[in-house]
Amino acid sequence: MIGFPTLAVVRILLAAPGKLRTLPMSACSRRALQSLGHEVTVFDTSLRWHDKALAPLDAGGTIWPRWLNRRFRRDVERFQPDLVLSFYGWRIAGDELERLRERRIVSACWWLNDPFEPASSLPTLARHDLVFSNDPGSVRVYRDGGFREAHWLPTACDPTVHRPVAPTLDRRAGICFAGDWHPLREACCERLARRFDVRIHGPWSKKLAPDSPLRNRVQSGFFTPEAMVGIFASSDIVLNLHTWRDRWPHGTNPRLFEAAGCGACQLVDRRTELPELFDTEREIATWETLEELEAQAERLLASPELRRSLGNAARRRALSEHTYEHRMRSLLAHVDRLR
């Protein structure tokens, strides 16, 4: 297995879906790798119509689109990468990964769907030389399953995108939530909306009941990363609620780091690894029960000074430890170790 000197320029092929909407992790990672001096090209793993029409099924029932993998092989031949880094990675066939190994090209996968059923993901992920997960709990499952090269790599913020901007009156809110609908999120927002000024941004309208009290509080539809930054800047509190909080106490989403990068005052449900990432007294506010959520919201809304202090401290931490450049440096250090 090849490795890379610390200052060497590495040729990296990023394999990622091109339609990540409000979560453009691959674009942020590409910018970070390029700013670190590496040469990067992107392979779009989004399915085209003929991929869907001609995709065979392997024995495990996983779709390996024939034409997509032909395009992947062609791009590998043209670009001659040192490293193939795939986001999610389920659409690159096992025989293509074997070809990479034969050519001494490192394959790494940043799996961003955890902690949902990591054991079922193991056969796919184990085809890679390295696997990185957004959830430390899932890393333990992968290692217990026999794959030793599994490592925790949370998502991050991109300072060129996630930064403080001027607020706007049309997005003004006491508490904002920006993201997809989920029953847990609806219940929390409905409870908060009884007492506080709550605004919701995301594709919620089709999920809400016709008589839902949240209907007049929703700006429905997808939003760009730039719009999200404006939403955060115009809100006193950013509510962050992981959809899996009732099933697993670990695993963090990108919003944790994006809101911090924006200097927002963030109120997030507790995760076991949060103290390793942020100071939960001085940088972000946390909650466990709905009663505690309400109490924390009331405390924060009553103190602009406290909100500014938390937001500024969270931004300092995000810029010093949680940017995509930090994550890519960490990832490449693991690649280098394999030489």
Summary of the structure (lengths in Angstrom):
residues: 339
radius of gyration: 20.9
end to end distance: 5.2
largest distance: 61.4
contacts: 1119
relative contact order: 0.13
helix: 41%
strand: 18%
